[in-house]
Amino acid sequence: MTLTPIGRVRSTLIDRTNAPRQAAEDAPSATLEIFPAYAQALEGLHPNQDIWILTWLHEADRETFRVHPRSDPRNPITGVFATRSPDRPNPIGLHRGTLTRIEGLTLHLAALEAIDGTPILDIKPVLSSEGTTVPSRCDKPSR
């Protein structure tokens, strides 16, 4: 299996130890720089749209199988598949973000907890059934 990044995250977050765990925990705004080969794939995205961003958590420890959730030793040791730990066998990050602006191959997000340089694997629209107020072209048509 081979995964090819479609772009990179650009953020003021440069050290994962200081990065918030989730975007809602005071994550800064960030941009997604999409590589030119994927320009056509951006058609249909628009400002104020909620998107899912799949990333490769390139600084993760892939040999970690159990953690204290949120790195808090007061939490019991738990298997990584039952946590949101970035350290895991296949460190795929799942981030929800809101597009604030699109400038060519640069997508601006209101907040993102990924660190600068994180490879982007894919982008998908958030559907109405997943709790967004801005419909996507992928939403099931109403009857």
Number of C-alpha atoms within 10 A of each C-alpha: 2 4 8 10 16 20 22 21 23 21 20 15 21 14 11 16 9 9 19 17 18 15 18 13 12 13 19 18 19 23 23 25 20 21 14 12 9 12 13 9 12 15 8 9 19 16 14 15 20 25 20 17 19 18 23 22 23 17 13 17 14 14 10 14 14 17 22 16 18 12 10 10 10 9 11 11 13 13 15 18 12 10 15 15 21 22 21 21 14 14 17 18 20 17 17 21 24 22 21 17 17 16 8 11 17 19 21 21 23 16 23 30 24 31 24 18 17 21 25 24 17 16 18 14 23 23 20 15 10 8 10 15 13 14 16 19 10 11 12 11 6 4 3
